[in-house]
């Protein structure tokens, strides 16, 4: 059983968020942070099943910023 699963979350330029699990083939999205959280939980449950799902889910929000050199 996996204790924790980590998702990297990025804000999409057109709006909304996309989340990708580290070390697992799980991807999902949501228009709001609340919707994203619901979708991540659902995706994890579908991927692992009830008996194998992790104890916790960590969402790491990544913000990319480009600055002049």
Secondary structure by P-SEA (a helix, b strand, c coil): cccbbbbbbbbbccbbbbbbbcccccccccccaaaaaaaaaaaaaaaccccccccbbbbbbbbbbbbcc
